[in-house]
């Protein structure tokens, strides 16, 4: 089953948020609806983390912030061999950490041309 990314749109002013906020940053509204977050995004910044918390069975992990065409900025894992600022990436929702009895899902950004 493929999971889909979601943004949260204020029903009062239309401002997009991610993650979900209790109060809209723009108008103070408190009602939101889920909207699919699709398409390509531009890589704004990234880093590689080597001192991972317990439960990660890998030596390092890429982490990034991207900006979608609608202006929404989102953080997630980065799976790009040679990241370049501004490059186009696409998002998938997948397991970001395996847990005992429960996996944890999150955003993973990959090169757009894959």
C-alpha positions as CSV (number, residue, x, y, z in Angstrom):
1,X,0.0,0.0,0.0
2,X,1.5,3.3,-1.0
3,X,1.0,6.1,1.6
4,X,0.4,9.7,0.6
5,X,1.9,12.8,2.1
6,X,-0.6,15.3,3.6
7,X,-0.6,19.0,4.2
8,X,-3.2,20.8,6.3
9,X,-5.1,23.7,4.8
10,X,-6.8,26.3,7.0
11,X,-10.5,26.3,6.0
12,X,-10.7,30.0,6.9
13,X,-7.8,31.5,4.8
14,X,-6.3,28.6,2.8
15,X,-2.8,28.7,4.4
16,X,-1.0,25.4,4.1
17,X,0.7,23.9,7.2
18,X,2.8,20.9,7.9
19,X,2.8,19.4,10.4
20,X,-0.7,20.1,11.6
21,X,-1.0,23.2,13.9
22,X,-3.7,23.9,16.4
23,X,-3.9,27.5,15.3
24,X,-3.3,28.9,11.8
25,X,-0.1,31.0,11.6
26,X,-1.7,33.4,9.2
27,X,-5.3,34.1,10.5
28,X,-5.7,32.3,13.8
29,X,-8.3,29.8,12.4
30,X,-8.6,26.5,14.1
31,X,-10.2,24.3,11.4
32,X,-8.1,22.4,8.9
33,X,-8.6,20.0,6.1
34,X,-6.2,17.4,4.8
35,X,-4.9,18.0,1.2
36,X,-2.5,15.8,-0.7
37,X,1.1,17.0,-0.9
38,X,2.3,16.0,-4.3
39,X,4.9,16.8,-6.9
40,X,8.5,17.8,-6.9
41,X,10.2,20.0,-4.3
42,X,13.5,22.0,-4.3
43,X,16.2,20.9,-1.8
44,X,16.8,24.0,0.4
45,X,19.3,22.6,2.9
46,X,20.6,19.2,4.1
47,X,22.9,17.6,6.5
48,X,24.2,14.1,7.4
49,X,23.8,12.8,10.9
50,X,26.3,10.2,12.2
51,X,25.3,9.9,15.8
52,X,21.9,8.3,15.5
53,X,19.6,7.4,18.3
54,X,19.1,3.8,19.3
55,X,17.0,1.8,16.9
56,X,18.7,3.0,13.7
57,X,20.6,0.2,12.1
58,X,22.8,2.4,9.7
59,X,26.0,4.4,10.1
60,X,24.5,7.7,9.0
61,X,21.3,9.4,7.9
62,X,20.6,12.3,5.5
63,X,18.2,14.9,6.7
64,X,16.8,17.8,4.7
65,X,14.3,20.7,4.3
66,X,12.6,21.1,1.0
67,X,10.2,23.6,-0.5
68,X,7.2,22.5,-2.7
69,X,6.0,24.6,-5.6
70,X,3.1,25.9,-3.4
71,X,5.7,27.4,-0.9
72,X,5.3,24.8,1.8
73,X,8.5,23.7,3.5
74,X,8.8,20.2,4.9
75,X,11.6,18.3,6.7
76,X,12.4,14.7,6.1
77,X,15.0,12.1,5.4
78,X,17.2,12.5,2.3
79,X,18.2,9.6,0.1
80,X,20.4,11.3,-2.5
81,X,24.0,10.2,-3.1
82,X,25.3,13.7,-4.1
83,X,22.8,16.4,-2.9
84,X,23.0,19.8,-4.5
85,X,21.2,22.8,-3.1
86,X,18.1,23.6,-5.3
87,X,18.0,20.2,-7.0
88,X,14.5,18.7,-7.6
89,X,13.5,15.9,-5.3
90,X,10.3,13.9,-4.9
91,X,8.7,12.7,-1.7
92,X,7.6,9.2,-0.7
93,X,6.1,8.1,2.6
94,X,7.9,5.0,3.9
95,X,9.4,3.4,7.0
96,X,12.0,5.8,8.5
97,X,12.7,3.7,11.6
98,X,11.8,0.2,12.5
99,X,10.3,-0.2,15.9
100,X,9.5,-3.2,18.1
101,X,6.1,-4.2,17.0
102,X,5.5,-0.9,15.1
103,X,7.3,0.8,12.3
104,X,7.6,4.6,12.2
105,X,6.6,6.3,8.9
106,X,7.8,9.6,7.6
107,X,8.9,11.6,4.5
108,X,11.8,10.3,2.5
109,X,13.1,12.6,-0.4
110,X,14.7,11.0,-3.4
111,X,16.0,12.4,-6.7
112,X,13.1,13.6,-8.9
113,X,14.4,11.8,-12.0
114,X,14.4,8.3,-10.4
